[in-house]
Amino acid sequence: MESTPAPAFPSLVSAVWLASALSQPDVVVLDCSWYLPSSGRDAEAEYRLAHIPGAVRFDLDEQSDRTSDLPHMLPTADQFAAALERIGVRPDDRVICYDGSGVNLSAARVWWMFRVFGHRQVAVLDGGFAAWTDATRPVQRGAVQRQSTGYPVPTLDAALVRARADLAAMVAGQAPGQVVDCRPAQRFNSQVDEPRSGVGRGHIPGSRNAPFTLFTDPATGLMKGPAELRSLLVGQGLDADEPLVALCGSGTSACVLALAVEVIRERGGRPTGPPVAIYDGSWSEWGRSGG
């Protein structure tokens, strides 16, 4: 089975940890907030109104492949390196990703992107922006700009990404693995329309549904513990110790499942195992008209 090296840095850090490390020069905080247009929220405006001191804005739409007709597709390695150079991230920095959703909606996607391109010292802030502000910690207004610095072009870790052809082979029984759809159950079960035009209802044959919101405590926004996370996956007919391929609407919230599996391994005493791969095109590709 495929495996990637166990990270030298935890995948999830607490607000207490971040408060103690915030002044260290190699700690870079990224506000990765992103919301569907139907949410009525403006991530950029919210960032400028209040963010963790020193946090740089990471615009998920801008840092995706803008030449693709699919949303949030991975940029090329050159594009990713150029983006990190512009926002002042260095190869040895410890990067902390957060968002304001309360369910890691987009922070996990940016965490996964860094891992795909080999930057292993990257973590998600447990509980996101709310966990920071709940303890009346200071916030900053306006935009932060770090000094631009060089970032070498990385190599993509192919074990973490899947394409439509890979999923088709799994559906046909020609490749092993468990396919997990992290969209809400109503969308998975064809009860409501998709939020994007031209994308039909339904799900990939044989896939299991594990909505990404299951993995966080709704009262606190904190990720659930490893035992509960594992139990949740078992309840959906999934095994965290076997290869998993996750998808959602656009490959964003599916990364919460990848984060949850890393938490199971790091905090549950099993530090290695097959990585969770993300079907980057996700349902936006599989379910689109004529797709």
C-alpha positions, 0 to 999 in steps of 0.5 A, spaced: 500 500 500 502 507 498 504 511 504 507 517 505 512 519 511 509 521 518 509 528 518 514 531 523 509 536 525 502 535 528 496 536 523 492 539 528 494 545 533 490 548 539 489 556 540 493 555 546 499 552 542 498 558 537 498 563 542 505 561 545 508 560 538 505 566 535 511 570 536 516 565 533 519 568 526 518 561 523 510 561 524 506 563 519 498 564 520 494 563 514 487 566 514 484 560 509 476 562 509 472 561 503 464 560 503 459 558 498 456 565 495 449 562 497 452 563 504 452 570 504 459 571 507 464 575 505 471 572 507 475 577 504 471 583 508 471 578 514 479 578 514 480 585 514 475 586 519 478 582 524 484 576 524 489 573 528 495 578 529 500 577 523 495 572 519 496 573 511 490 572 507 490 565 503 485 566 497 483 559 495 480 561 489 486 565 487 491 560 489 487 554 485 488 553 477 484 559 474 485 555 467 480 550 469 473 550 468 472 546 475 472 549 481 478 549 486 483 545 482 490 544 484 495 549 481 501 547 478 507 546 482 510 553 479 504 557 481 504 554 488 511 556 489 509 563 486 503 564 490 507 562 497 513 567 494 508 572 494 505 571 501 512 570 504 512 563 506 519 560 506 520 552 505 522 551 513 516 555 516 511 552 520 504 554 517 498 554 521 491 554 517 485 557 519 478 559 517 472 562 520 467 556 518 467 552 525 467 546 521 474 547 517 471 548 511 476 551 507 482 551 512 483 543 511 484 544 503 489 549 504 493 544 509 492 538 504 495 543 498 501 544 502 502 537 504 501 535 496 507 540 494 511 537 500 511 542 505 510 537 511 510 543 517 503 545 516 497 544 521 490 546 522 488 551 528 483 546 531 476 550 532 478 555 527 478 563 528 472 562 534 477 558 538 482 564 538 477 569 539 473 565 545 478 566 550 478 574 548 485 573 545 487 579 541 485 580 533 488 585 528 484 589 523 486 590 515 491 586 511 497 583 513 503 583 508 509 579 509 516 580 505 516 576 499 521 571 499 524 565 495 520 558 494 523 553 490 518 549 485 516 543 489 514 536 487 507 534 487 506 527 492 501 523 487 499 519 493 495 524 495 491 526 489 486 522 484 483 524 477 476 521 474 480 516 471 482 513 477 475 513 480 472 510 474 477 504 475 475 503 482 468 503 480 469 498 475 473 494 480 479 495 477 483 498 483 482 498 490 480 503 495 474 506 499 470 512 495 468 517 501 463 522 499 463 528 504 457 532 501 451 533 506 447 527 506 441 530 502 446 532 496 449 525 496 442 522 496 439 526 491 434 530 495 436 537 493 440 540 487 447 542 487 449 549 489 453 549 482 449 550 475 450 544 470 452 539 476 446 533 477 444 530 483 447 523 485 453 520 487 458 515 485 456 508 484 459 504 491 461 510 494 459 511 502 457 518 505 461 521 511 459 529 511 465 533 513 461 536 518 460 530 522 468 530 524 467 537 529 463 538 535 458 543 533 458 546 540 465 548 540 468 547 532 473 543 535 475 536 532 472 530 535 477 525 538 481 519 535 476 514 538 470 518 536 473 519 529 474 512 528 467 510 530 464 515 526 468 512 520 466 505 522 459 507 522 459 509 515 462 503 513 469 505 512 476 503 515 481 508 516 487 503 516 485 502 509 486 506 502 481 512 502 479 516 496 475 522 498 471 527 494 465 533 495 463 538 491 469 541 489 475 537 493 475 542 498 471 540 504 473 532 502 480 535 505 476 535 512 476 527 512 484 527 510 485 531 516 480 527 521 484 520 519 491 524 520 488 526 527 486 518 528 493 516 526 497 522 530 493 522 536 491 514 536 497 511 536 498 509 529 502 514 526 503 511 519 498 508 514 496 509 507 494 517 505 487 519 504 487 521 497 482 527 494 479 526 488 480 533 485 475 534 480 470 531 485 462 531 484 463 538 480 467 534 475 463 527 475 456 530 476 456 535 471 452 535 465 455 531 459 461 529 464 
